[in-house]
């Protein structure tokens, strides 16, 4: 298991947020924490999540999010193996 922080930025088209939420819900068992910060003035929406999962799961989640239009994704993954508790 790895611990990762995934940053998600939705720029402009907020209608994609429904698809982002569907993807995040489907990976809900791996999400430890989620925080959203809307910047409505500039039409930018930021979501950060902390994920505890195997590398393949983290990559799949990031990839699905990154394929959505108007969405940018960046991931930071720990080198250390994390014990599942």
N, CA and C atoms as a LAMMPS dump frame, in Angstrom:
ITEM: TIMESTEP
0
ITEM: NUMBER OF ATOMS
255
ITEM: BOX BOUNDS ff ff ff
-5.0000000000000000e+02 5.0000000000000000e+02
-5.0000000000000000e+02 5.0000000000000000e+02
-5.0000000000000000e+02 5.0000000000000000e+02
ITEM: ATOMS id mol type element x y z
1 1 1 N 0.839 -1.184 0
2 1 2 C 0 0 0
3 1 3 C 0.88 1.243 0
4 2 1 N 0.423 2.236 -0.717
5 2 2 C 1.093 3.534 -0.764
6 2 3 C 0.12 4.603 -0.281
7 3 1 N 0.68 5.7 0.17
8 3 2 C -0.112 6.865 0.551
9 3 3 C 0.163 7.94 -0.489
10 4 1 N -0.892 8.551 -1.018
11 4 2 C -0.736 9.554 -2.069
12 4 3 C -1.637 10.749 -1.805
13 5 1 N -1.195 11.886 -2.297
14 5 2 C -2.017 13.092 -2.323
15 5 3 C -2.295 13.376 -3.792
16 6 1 N -3.557 13.51 -4.121
17 6 2 C -3.947 13.802 -5.5
18 6 3 C -4.637 15.157 -5.515
19 7 1 N -4.103 16.067 -6.333
20 7 2 C -4.692 17.388 -6.51
21 7 3 C -5.477 17.419 -7.808
22 8 1 N -6.694 17.905 -7.739
23 8 2 C -7.599 17.95 -8.894
24 8 3 C -8.043 19.393 -9.068
25 9 1 N -7.874 19.932 -10.27
26 9 2 C -8.32 21.297 -10.565
27 9 3 C -9.315 21.249 -11.716
28 10 1 N -10.501 21.775 -11.456
29 10 2 C -11.523 21.926 -12.503
30 10 3 C -11.519 23.381 -12.89
31 11 1 N -11.237 23.642 -14.152
32 11 2 C -11.11 25.016 -14.636
33 11 3 C -12.226 25.316 -15.626
34 12 1 N -13.112 26.21 -15.238
35 12 2 C -14.147 26.66 -16.158
36 12 3 C -15.41 25.837 -16.091
37 13 1 N -15.487 24.782 -16.88
38 13 2 C -16.712 24 -17.046
39 13 3 C -17.019 23.176 -15.8
40 14 1 N -17.863 23.702 -14.95
41 14 2 C -18.177 23.039 -13.68
42 14 3 C -19.066 21.822 -13.872
43 15 1 N -19.672 21.659 -15.04
44 15 2 C -20.556 20.521 -15.276
45 15 3 C -19.804 19.189 -15.183
46 16 1 N -18.494 19.218 -15.357
47 16 2 C -17.688 17.996 -15.253
48 16 3 C -17.575 17.518 -13.805
49 17 1 N -17.931 18.355 -12.854
50 17 2 C -17.834 17.997 -11.43
51 17 3 C -18.659 16.754 -11.107
52 18 1 N -19.775 16.573 -11.773
53 18 2 C -20.596 15.376 -11.545
54 18 3 C -19.813 14.111 -11.897
55 19 1 N -19.091 14.141 -13.015
56 19 2 C -18.272 12.985 -13.402
57 19 3 C -17.105 12.783 -12.445
58 20 1 N -16.499 13.877 -11.987
59 20 2 C -15.411 13.785 -11.005
60 20 3 C -15.938 13.104 -9.744
61 21 1 N -17.093 13.528 -9.267
62 21 2 C -17.661 12.957 -8.046
63 21 3 C -18.02 11.485 -8.218
64 22 1 N -18.506 11.086 -9.391
65 22 2 C -18.81 9.674 -9.646
66 22 3 C -17.544 8.83 -9.565
67 23 1 N -16.461 9.328 -10.169
68 23 2 C -15.189 8.598 -10.138
69 23 3 C -14.682 8.505 -8.703
70 24 1 N -14.696 9.621 -7.982
71 24 2 C -14.225 9.617 -6.595
72 24 3 C -15.066 8.675 -5.739
73 25 1 N -16.36 8.645 -5.948
74 25 2 C -17.228 7.747 -5.183
75 25 3 C -16.898 6.283 -5.456
76 26 1 N -16.554 5.978 -6.699
77 26 2 C -16.234 4.59 -7.031
78 26 3 C -14.922 4.138 -6.394
79 27 1 N -14.072 5.084 -5.99
80 27 2 C -12.819 4.786 -5.303
81 27 3 C -12.903 5.151 -3.813
82 28 1 N -14.101 5.315 -3.305
83 28 2 C -14.314 5.776 -1.939
84 28 3 C -13.652 4.925 -0.866
85 29 1 N -13.511 3.627 -1.105
86 29 2 C -12.877 2.76 -0.105
87 29 3 C -11.398 3.081 0.098
88 30 1 N -10.778 3.768 -0.862
89 30 2 C -9.356 4.084 -0.793
90 30 3 C -9.079 5.515 -0.336
91 31 1 N -10.117 6.352 -0.328
92 31 2 C -9.943 7.766 0.008
93 31 3 C -9.991 7.948 1.518
94 32 1 N -8.907 8.489 2.068
95 32 2 C -8.789 8.721 3.5
96 32 3 C -9.367 10.083 3.872
97 33 1 N -9.161 11.064 2.996
98 33 2 C -9.585 12.434 3.279
99 33 3 C -9.849 13.152 1.953
100 34 1 N -10.814 14.064 1.982
101 34 2 C -11.13 14.849 0.786
102 34 3 C -11.448 16.272 1.217
103 35 1 N -10.898 17.244 0.466
104 35 2 C -11.174 18.648 0.757
105 35 3 C -11.405 19.373 -0.572
106 36 1 N -12.442 20.16 -0.632
107 36 2 C -12.727 20.944 -1.825
108 36 3 C -12.723 22.422 -1.511
109 37 1 N -12.132 23.197 -2.422
110 37 2 C -12.074 24.648 -2.25
111 37 3 C -12.541 25.309 -3.547
112 38 1 N -13.72 25.912 -3.542
113 38 2 C -14.196 26.589 -4.743
114 38 3 C -13.689 28.024 -4.822
115 39 1 N -13.264 28.428 -5.995
116 39 2 C -12.93 29.825 -6.278
117 39 3 C -13.939 30.272 -7.329
118 40 1 N -15.134 30.583 -6.869
119 40 2 C -16.236 30.894 -7.788
120 40 3 C -15.985 32.16 -8.601
121 41 1 N -15.244 33.093 -8.042
122 41 2 C -14.954 34.341 -8.746
123 41 3 C -14.173 34.057 -10.032
124 42 1 N -13.199 33.157 -9.95
125 42 2 C -12.363 32.83 -11.104
126 42 3 C -12.794 31.554 -11.807
127 43 1 N -13.904 30.938 -11.338
128 43 2 C -14.447 29.735 -11.95
129 43 3 C -13.434 28.58 -11.947
130 44 1 N -12.733 28.426 -10.817
131 44 2 C -11.767 27.347 -10.632
132 44 3 C -12.149 26.608 -9.351
133 45 1 N -12.15 25.283 -9.425
134 45 2 C -12.54 24.462 -8.284
135 45 3 C -11.413 23.472 -8.006
136 46 1 N -10.941 23.45 -6.762
137 46 2 C -9.804 22.616 -6.381
138 46 3 C -10.272 21.551 -5.392
139 47 1 N -9.89 20.315 -5.655
140 47 2 C -10.173 19.21 -4.749
141 47 3 C -8.847 18.528 -4.451
142 48 1 N -8.589 18.277 -3.179
143 48 2 C -7.413 17.488 -2.825
144 48 3 C -7.896 16.262 -2.06
145 49 1 N -7.292 15.119 -2.391
146 49 2 C -7.657 13.887 -1.706
147 49 3 C -6.39 13.166 -1.249
148 50 1 N -6.518 12.469 -0.142
149 50 2 C -5.458 11.586 0.327
150 50 3 C -5.96 10.167 0.118
151 51 1 N -5.126 9.354 -0.536
152 51 2 C -5.514 8.004 -0.921
153 51 3 C -4.532 7.003 -0.323
154 52 1 N -5.053 5.906 0.221
155 52 2 C -4.224 4.782 0.672
156 52 3 C -4.622 3.588 -0.184
157 53 1 N -3.706 3.167 -1.081
158 53 2 C -4.036 2.082 -2.013
159 53 3 C -2.758 1.565 -2.667
160 54 1 N -2.915 0.494 -3.431
161 54 2 C -1.815 -0.014 -4.236
162 54 3 C -1.543 0.991 -5.356
163 55 1 N -0.321 0.994 -5.842
164 55 2 C 0.098 1.932 -6.878
165 55 3 C -0.801 1.866 -8.111
166 56 1 N -1.226 0.678 -8.484
167 56 2 C -2.078 0.51 -9.663
168 56 3 C -3.423 1.214 -9.493
169 57 1 N -3.959 1.172 -8.28
170 57 2 C -5.245 1.826 -7.995
171 57 3 C -5.085 3.344 -8.058
172 58 1 N -4.007 3.85 -7.475
173 58 2 C -3.742 5.294 -7.494
174 58 3 C -3.577 5.775 -8.93
175 59 1 N -2.836 5.017 -9.727
176 59 2 C -2.623 5.386 -11.131
177 59 3 C -3.926 5.352 -11.921
178 60 1 N -4.75 4.338 -11.681
179 60 2 C -6.029 4.236 -12.389
180 60 3 C -6.947 5.398 -12.038
181 61 1 N -7.009 5.744 -10.763
182 61 2 C -7.838 6.873 -10.327
183 61 3 C -7.357 8.17 -10.967
184 62 1 N -6.069 8.421 -10.894
185 62 2 C -5.504 9.639 -11.492
186 62 3 C -5.757 9.685 -12.99
187 63 1 N -5.594 8.546 -13.649
188 63 2 C -5.797 8.486 -15.097
189 63 3 C -7.228 8.767 -15.506
190 64 1 N -8.183 8.175 -14.793
191 64 2 C -9.6 8.41 -15.113
192 64 3 C -9.969 9.878 -14.933
193 65 1 N -9.477 10.479 -13.857
194 65 2 C -9.76 11.896 -13.62
195 65 3 C -9.1 12.767 -14.682
196 66 1 N -7.865 12.449 -15.027
197 66 2 C -7.114 13.251 -15.983
198 66 3 C -7.661 13.216 -17.395
199 67 1 N -8.445 12.194 -17.721
200 67 2 C -9.034 12.104 -19.063
201 67 3 C -10.287 12.96 -19.227
202 68 1 N -10.785 13.503 -18.142
203 68 2 C -11.968 14.371 -18.231
204 68 3 C -11.569 15.749 -18.751
205 69 1 N -12.428 16.317 -19.6
206 69 2 C -12.132 17.656 -20.105
207 69 3 C -12.257 18.67 -18.968
208 70 1 N -11.472 19.718 -19.024
209 70 2 C -11.44 20.797 -18.034
210 70 3 C -10.869 20.37 -16.687
211 71 1 N -10.255 19.174 -16.604
212 71 2 C -9.72 18.674 -15.344
213 71 3 C -8.213 18.445 -15.477
214 72 1 N -7.468 18.955 -14.508
215 72 2 C -6.022 18.716 -14.412
216 72 3 C -5.77 17.966 -13.115
217 73 1 N -4.858 16.985 -13.166
218 73 2 C -4.582 16.138 -12.005
219 73 3 C -3.081 16.006 -11.801
220 74 1 N -2.652 16.101 -10.556
221 74 2 C -1.259 15.853 -10.177
222 74 3 C -1.265 14.97 -8.946
223 75 1 N -0.356 13.996 -8.925
224 75 2 C -0.266 13.069 -7.804
225 75 3 C 1.125 13.093 -7.195
226 76 1 N 1.173 12.967 -5.88
227 76 2 C 2.427 12.791 -5.149
228 76 3 C 2.264 11.515 -4.335
229 77 1 N 3.169 10.559 -4.568
230 77 2 C 3.052 9.24 -3.95
231 77 3 C 4.267 8.987 -3.069
232 78 1 N 4.023 8.454 -1.865
233 78 2 C 5.122 8.149 -0.942
234 78 3 C 5.945 6.981 -1.464
235 79 1 N 7.224 6.966 -1.094
236 79 2 C 8.095 5.835 -1.401
237 79 3 C 7.87 4.699 -0.419
238 80 1 N 7.469 5.031 0.802
239 80 2 C 7.325 4.04 1.863
240 80 3 C 6.068 3.195 1.664
241 81 1 N 6.174 1.939 2.042
242 81 2 C 4.997 1.087 2.07
243 81 3 C 4.22 1.379 3.345
244 82 1 N 2.903 1.481 3.248
245 82 2 C 2.047 1.82 4.364
246 82 3 C 1.298 0.562 4.779
247 83 1 N 1.286 0.287 6.062
248 83 2 C 0.536 -0.861 6.578
249 83 3 C -0.944 -0.536 6.593
250 84 1 N -1.743 -1.52 6.285
251 84 2 C -3.193 -1.359 6.316
252 84 3 C -3.665 -1.648 7.734
253 85 1 N -4.378 -0.697 8.327
254 85 2 C -4.882 -0.873 9.699
255 85 3 C -6.374 -0.853 9.706
